[in-house]
Amino acid sequence: MKTPKKVAAVMACTMVCFILTAALPVNPLLTSQAWMLLQPETAMAHNLDVGFSNITLKEDGLRYELLLLPDELSPILNLDLNRDGAVTIEEANQVKPDLEKFVARSLSIKADDADLQSKFESMEISQQGPGIPMVKLNLDYTFEKKIDELVVTYDLLFNVSPLHRNFVTVTYIDGSKKEHNFDKNNRILPLYKKEQKIMLEFSIPDWLLLAWNYIWFGMEHLFTGYDHLLFLLGLVIVRLKWNEYLKIITAFTIGHSITLVLAALEIVEIPGAIIEPLIALSIVFVAAENILRKQYKSRWLVTAFFGLIHGFGFAGLLEGRFSGEVALPLFSFNLGIELGQLAVLLVLLPIIHKIGQTRWKVQTVYGVSCIIGVFGIYWFLDRVI
């Protein structure tokens, strides 16, 4: 296709995008869904059902740091009082009494079958990962005497968020650490337990539950990361040979796996204010390349570079989480991302292959790429302004 025709095609695609945008109010449901997709918090925060717990044991008690996402708390407590999409510590303090009561009802710690009373030490808005705010509650528990058994029962949010999971890091008195997770089927965590009370029974090993929860977390992280999904769509929407698809996906996987590990272990730290706009620009670049280029043989090199950037975005909530068991959670989370990516490709590639056999294949690539580019430009501007 000659250059003037390409320019005309791009202009036509852009006009289609604007026409579709103008027509959205006709369908309120479509309007709301498109608006939600465009929101920066949707693209950046991934709408996850996840929390974190840091339990530090001491001789005379324990410190429990509980981190929860404001969006998960919203059905129970409205923290965003001014409805501006961001929760401040001032807003959280206004509902602090209700928050204390909610946690006291749903989080139980028993020492030798006696309930321990929590002391609400402090509350803050903590940034977990690149620009992801979480409500952090610091709770102190005191032992009145030497204890033989210590059990945590976690029953937060499951009634309003059945997929909620809380990843736990326990630091023992000797400095050793252990990873655990709470979900709706695993709400009890014994920290100390009398040997004679241990019963022989069939149960799923803790390490397997931990691995599965991180795998599911990785898949959910990909499925709700709309910017990552649009980037992936932009990469494969052009019709290529199967070995070219394999090179592109392999390059992206290697790239994001490297930086995911580096970011999650805090070996390399780059602020989200830099990473998130770069992710948006990667979407714009791929969309433009689909329209302006005829050959994509070197795309795998570009994809590897952008994979490095997306890896920091994938790390997200995991930054600084791995101070105990590292290999299993990190491997499982990355595996979850790869499985999610594979599931997306298994759906996309047959459709793209079928479209490539029609007379509208070029127009389809241009049209979809224009729409992808519009999203990328919007997210970039929103993340830098």
C-alpha positions in Angstrom: 0.0 0.0 0.0 1.4 3.4 -0.9 2.1 6.0 1.8 -0.9 8.4 0.9 -3.2 5.4 1.2 -1.7 4.6 4.6 -2.3 8.1 5.8 -5.8 8.0 4.5 -6.4 4.7 6.3 -5.1 6.1 9.5 -7.3 9.2 9.3 -10.3 7.0 8.5 -9.6 4.7 11.5 -9.2 7.8 13.7 -12.5 9.1 12.5 -14.1 5.8 13.2 -12.8 5.9 16.8 -14.3 9.4 17.3 -17.6 8.3 15.8 -17.7 5.3 18.1 -16.9 7.5 21.0 -19.7 10.0 20.1 -22.1 7.1 19.8 -21.4 5.6 23.2 -24.1 7.5 25.1 -26.7 5.6 23.1 -25.8 2.5 25.1 -25.4 3.4 28.8 -23.9 0.0 29.6 -21.3 0.3 26.9 -20.5 3.8 28.0 -19.9 2.7 31.6 -17.7 -0.2 30.6 -15.6 1.9 28.2 -15.2 4.6 30.8 -14.1 2.1 33.4 -11.5 0.7 31.0 -10.1 4.2 30.4 -9.8 5.1 34.1 -6.1 5.2 35.1 -6.8 3.4 38.4 -8.3 0.5 36.4 -5.3 0.2 34.2 -2.7 0.6 37.0 -4.3 -1.0 40.1 -5.6 -4.1 38.3 -8.7 -4.3 40.6 -7.2 -7.2 42.5 -8.8 -9.1 45.5 -5.7 -9.2 47.6 -4.2 -8.2 50.9 -1.0 -8.7 52.8 -0.1 -9.5 56.4 3.2 -9.1 58.2 3.3 -10.8 61.5 6.3 -10.3 63.7 6.6 -12.4 66.9 8.3 -11.2 70.0 8.8 -12.7 73.5 5.9 -10.7 75.0 3.6 -10.4 72.1 3.3 -9.7 68.4 2.9 -6.9 65.8 0.4 -7.5 63.0 0.7 -5.2 60.0 -2.5 -5.6 57.9 -2.6 -4.1 54.4 -5.9 -3.9 52.5 -7.0 -2.3 49.2 -9.5 0.5 49.6 -11.6 -0.8 46.7 -12.1 -4.1 48.6 -13.2 -2.3 51.7 -15.6 0.0 49.9 -18.7 -2.3 50.1 -18.2 -2.3 53.9 -16.6 1.1 54.6 -16.6 4.1 52.3 -13.1 5.5 52.6 -13.1 7.8 49.6 -15.4 10.4 51.2 -15.0 13.1 48.6 -15.2 10.5 45.7 -12.1 11.8 43.9 -10.8 8.2 43.3 -8.0 8.5 45.9 -8.1 7.7 49.6 -6.1 10.0 52.0 -5.1 9.3 55.5 -7.4 12.2 56.6 -10.4 10.4 55.0 -9.4 7.0 56.5 -9.1 8.6 60.0 -12.7 9.8 59.8 -13.9 6.2 59.7 -11.2 4.8 62.0 -13.6 3.7 64.8 -15.7 1.7 62.3 -12.5 0.2 60.8 -11.3 -0.8 64.2 -14.6 -2.6 64.9 -14.6 -4.4 61.6 -11.0 -5.7 62.1 -11.7 -6.7 65.7 -14.8 -8.8 64.5 -13.0 -10.4 61.6 -9.4 -11.0 62.8 -9.0 -13.3 65.8 -5.7 -14.3 67.6 -5.9 -16.9 70.3 -3.2 -17.8 72.8 -3.9 -21.1 74.6 -7.6 -20.8 73.5 -8.0 -17.3 75.0 -8.7 -14.4 72.7 -6.0 -11.7 72.7 -7.1 -8.1 72.7 -5.6 -5.9 69.9 -4.2 -2.5 70.4 -4.8 -0.3 67.4 -1.4 1.3 67.3 -1.5 3.4 64.1 -2.9 3.6 60.5 -1.4 4.9 57.3 -1.8 4.9 53.6 1.1 2.8 52.3 2.2 2.7 48.6 2.7 -1.0 47.7 4.4 -1.3 44.4 4.2 1.4 41.7 1.5 3.8 42.8 -0.9 1.3 44.4 -2.2 2.7 47.7 -3.2 0.3 50.5 -4.6 1.0 53.9 -2.1 -0.2 56.5 -3.2 -1.0 60.0 -0.6 -1.6 62.7 -2.0 -3.8 65.5 -0.1 -4.9 68.7 -1.0 -8.0 70.8 0.5 -8.7 74.2 1.1 -12.0 75.9 0.2 -12.0 79.6 2.2 -15.2 80.2 4.3 -17.8 78.4 2.1 -19.5 75.8 2.1 -22.9 74.2 -0.4 -22.3 71.4 -0.9 -19.3 69.2 -3.5 -19.4 66.4 -4.6 -16.7 63.9 -8.1 -16.8 62.4 -8.6 -14.5 59.4 -12.2 -13.8 58.3 -12.0 -10.5 56.5 -13.8 -9.6 53.3 -14.8 -13.1 52.2 -18.5 -12.3 52.5 -18.2 -9.4 50.0 -15.2 -10.6 48.0 -15.1 -14.4 47.8 -11.9 -14.4 45.8 -10.1 -12.4 48.4 -6.6 -13.7 49.4 -4.2 -12.4 52.0 -0.5 -13.3 51.6 1.2 -13.6 55.0 4.9 -13.3 56.0 5.6 -14.5 59.5 8.8 -13.4 61.2 9.7 -15.6 64.2 11.7 -14.6 67.3 14.9 -16.2 65.9 14.6 -14.2 62.7 13.4 -17.0 60.5 10.5 -16.3 58.1 7.6 -18.3 56.7 5.1 -17.5 53.9 1.5 -18.4 54.2 -1.8 -17.4 52.7 -5.4 -16.9 53.7 -8.4 -17.5 51.4 -12.0 -18.5 52.0 -11.0 -22.2 52.4 -7.9 -21.5 54.5 -8.7 -19.1 57.3 -6.6 -20.5 60.2 -2.9 -20.2 60.7 -1.3 -21.9 63.7 1.9 -20.0 64.7 2.7 -22.2 67.7 1.1 -25.6 68.3 1.5 -28.3 71.0 3.0 -31.4 69.5 0.6 -33.8 71.2 -2.3 -32.1 69.7 -1.2 -32.6 66.1 -3.5 -35.1 64.4 -2.6 -37.2 61.4 -5.0 -36.3 58.7 -5.0 -35.7 55.0 -4.5 -32.1 54.0 -3.0 -30.2 51.1 0.6 -29.2 51.9 1.1 -25.5 52.8 3.7 -25.1 50.0 1.2 -26.3 47.4 -1.5 -23.9 48.6 1.0 -21.1 48.6 2.1 -22.0 45.1 -1.5 -22.2 43.8 -2.5 -18.9 45.3 0.5 -17.1 43.7 -0.3 -18.8 40.4 -3.9 -17.6 40.6 -2.6 -14.1 41.7 -0.4 -13.9 38.6 -3.2 -14.9 36.3 -5.6 -12.4 37.8 -2.9 -9.7 37.6 -2.6 -10.3 33.8 -6.3 -10.6 33.2 -7.1 -7.3 35.0 -4.1 -5.5 33.6 -5.8 -4.0 30.6 -2.8 -2.1 29.4 -0.7 -5.3 29.3 -3.5 -7.0 27.4 -3.8 -4.3 24.8 0.0 -4.4 24.3 -0.2 -8.2 23.8 -3.1 -7.7 21.3 -1.1 -5.1 19.5 1.9 -7.5 19.2 0.0 -10.3 17.6 -2.8 -8.6 15.6 -0.6 -8.5 12.5 -0.5 -11.8 10.7 2.9 -13.5 11.0 4.3 -17.0 10.7 3.9 -19.2 13.7 7.7 -19.2 14.4 7.6 -15.3 14.4 4.8 -15.4 17.0 6.9 -17.8 19.1 9.9 -15.5 18.9 7.9 -12.5 19.9 6.2 -14.2 22.9 9.4 -15.8 24.0 11.2 -12.4 23.9 8.4 -10.7 25.9 8.4 -13.5 28.4 12.2 -13.4 29.0 12.2 -9.6 29.2 9.4 -9.2 31.7 10.6 -12.2 33.8 14.0 -10.6 34.3 12.7 -7.3 35.5 9.8 -8.9 37.5 12.4 -10.7 39.6 14.7 -7.7 39.9 11.7 -5.4 41.0 10.0 -7.9 43.3 13.3 -8.5 45.1 14.0 -4.7 45.2 17.3 -5.2 43.4 16.3 -2.5 40.9 13.7 0.1 41.8 12.1 2.4 39.3 9.2 4.7 40.4 5.7 3.9 39.0 5.6 7.5 37.8 8.2 6.5 35.2 7.2 2.9 34.5 3.4 3.4 33.9 3.8 6.2 31.2 6.5 4.0 29.5 4.0 1.1 29.4 1.4 3.4 27.8 4.0 4.5 25.3 4.9 0.9 24.4 1.2 0.4 23.5 1.3 3.5 21.2 4.6 2.4 19.6 3.3 -1.1 18.7 0.0 0.4 17.4 1.9 2.9 15.2 4.3 0.2 14.0 1.4 -2.0 12.9 0.2 0.8 10.6 3.5 2.3 9.4 5.6 -0.8 8.8 5.3 -3.6 6.3 7.9 -6.0 7.8 8.0 -7.2 11.4 11.1 -9.5 11.4 12.8 -7.5 14.1 9.7 -7.1 16.3 11.0 -9.7 18.8 13.9 -7.3 19.6 11.6 -4.4 20.3 9.3 -6.7 22.2 12.2 -7.9 24.5 13.0 -4.3 25.4 9.3 -3.5 26.1 9.1 -6.7 28.1 11.7 -5.3 30.4 9.5 -2.3 31.1 6.3 -4.4 31.5 8.1 -6.6 34.0 8.3 -3.7 36.5 4.5 -3.2 36.0 3.9 -6.9 36.6 5.9 -6.8 39.8 3.4 -4.2 41.1 2.1 -5.3 44.5 4.9 -7.8 45.0 7.7 -5.3 45.5 9.3 -5.8 48.9 7.1 -8.8 49.7 9.7 -11.5 49.5 11.8 -11.4 52.6 11.2 -15.0 53.6 10.6 -17.8 51.1 11.5 -16.3 47.7 11.8 -19.0 45.0 8.4 -20.7 45.3 6.1 -17.5 45.4 8.1 -15.7 42.8 8.2 -18.7 40.4 4.5 -19.4 41.0 3.5 -15.8 40.3 5.5 -15.6 37.1 4.1 -19.0 36.1 0.6 -17.6 36.6 1.4 -14.7 34.3 2.6 -17.1 31.7 -0.4 -19.3 32.0 -2.7 -16.3 31.7 -0.8 -15.0 28.7 -1.0 -18.4 27.1 -4.8 -18.5 27.7 -5.2 -15.1 26.0 -3.1 -16.2 23.0 -5.0 -19.4 22.6 -8.1 -17.3 22.1 -6.6 -14.5 20.0 -4.3 -16.4 17.5 -7.0 -18.6 15.9 -9.2 -15.5 15.5 -6.3 -13.5 14.0 -5.4 -16.3 11.7 -9.0 -16.5 10.5 -9.2 -12.7 9.9 -5.9 -13.0 8.0 -7.7 -15.1 5.4 -10.4 -12.5 4.7 -10.3 -9.5 2.3 -10.6 -7.2 5.2 -7.4 -8.2 7.0 -5.5 -4.9 6.3 -8.4 -2.8 7.3 -8.9 -4.9 10.5 -5.3 -4.5 11.5 -5.4 -0.7 10.9 -8.7 -0.3 12.7 -7.8 -2.3 15.8 -4.3 -0.7 16.0 -5.9 2.8 15.9 -8.2 1.9 18.8 -5.2 0.4 20.7 -3.2 3.6 20.0 -6.0 5.8 21.2 -6.1 4.0 24.6 -2.3 4.2 24.8 -2.3 7.9 24.2 -5.0 8.5 26.7 -3.3 6.5 29.4 0.1 8.2 28.7 -1.4 11.7 29.0 -3.3 10.8 32.1 -0.3 9.3 33.8 2.0 12.3 33.1 -0.4 15.1 33.6 
